[in-house]
């Protein structure tokens, strides 16, 4: 099973060297602050919220809803 992504993959072009670099945004490499900011945003999608909650549970973080 592939890892869950937080954002789509970006492909950046370096004009000096003429090469492309690929940057992946996986859930496991995203900071807790960014994950909580996304959950609390008004345009958060339920499918992505579910993936974020699974990731936080994997890290051992308890989420308290107020």
N, C-alpha and C positions, 0 to 999 in steps of 0.2 A: 504494500500500500504506500503510495507516495506521500510525502509530507504535505501538510495543509499550508496553503499560501495565505499571507495577510493582504498583499497587494499583487497585482500582475507583474510579471517579469519585465524589466527594462533592458533595452539594448542601446548602449551609448556608443557614439562614434567619436574617436579622438582624431582631431584634424591634423595634429603634428605627425603622429606615427601612422595614421591611416588604418588603425585597427579598431575593431569593435570589442567592447567589453559587455558581458551580460551580468546583470545584478538581479539576484533572486531575493524576494521578500517572504521568507518562511515564518510561520507562526512561532516556531521555537527560537528564532533569532531576534524577535521583536521584544522591546522592553515592556515591563509591566505598566509603566506610565502610558505608553502608546495604546496598549490593550484596553486599559480602563478608560482612557479618553474616548476611544471608539465606542465602547459600550454605552457611555453616558451621552454620546452625541445624538442629535435628533434624527439624523438620517441613517442610523445603523440598521442593517438588514438582519432579520431573525436568523437566517442560515449562518451568517458570519458570526453573530453573537454566540450561537451554539458552539461553533468551533473555538471561539476565544474562551468560553467557559470551560470547555474540555481541556484546553491548554493550561489554563490557570489551575485546574484540578490536578493535572499532571505535575505541575510545579509545586503543589502543596499549598496553594494560596486559597484561603477561605473568602468567599464573596458574601458580604452582608448587604442586603437590599434595604433601603430606607425609604 
